[in-house]
Amino acid sequence: VVHKKTATALCLTSVKNEDKLEFSKIIEAVK
């Protein structure tokens, strides 16, 4: 689980702001 969160954080830092918003929605849906 910790590794998953790290990977997610890395993804978030490498994505554009617009994609970040969409990605956040996906993360919230997964939660």
C-alpha positions as CSV (number, residue, x, y, z in Angstrom):
1,V,0.0,0.0,0.0
2,V,2.8,2.4,0.9
3,H,4.5,1.7,-2.4
4,K,1.3,2.4,-4.2
5,K,1.0,5.8,-2.5
6,T,4.6,6.6,-3.5
7,A,3.9,5.7,-7.1
8,T,0.7,7.9,-7.0
9,A,2.7,10.8,-5.6
10,L,5.3,10.4,-8.3
11,C,2.6,10.3,-11.0
12,L,1.0,13.5,-9.6
13,T,4.2,15.4,-9.7
14,S,4.8,14.4,-13.3
15,V,1.3,15.3,-14.6
16,K,0.0,18.6,-15.9
17,N,-2.4,20.6,-13.7
18,E,-5.4,19.7,-15.9
19,D,-4.6,16.1,-15.7
20,K,-4.0,16.4,-12.0
21,L,-7.7,17.4,-11.5
22,E,-8.9,14.4,-13.5
23,F,-6.4,12.2,-11.7
24,S,-7.7,13.4,-8.3
25,K,-11.2,12.5,-9.3
26,I,-10.0,9.0,-10.2
27,I,-8.2,8.7,-6.8
28,E,-11.3,9.8,-5.0
29,A,-13.3,7.2,-6.9
30,V,-10.8,4.5,-5.9
31,K,-11.1,5.5,-2.2
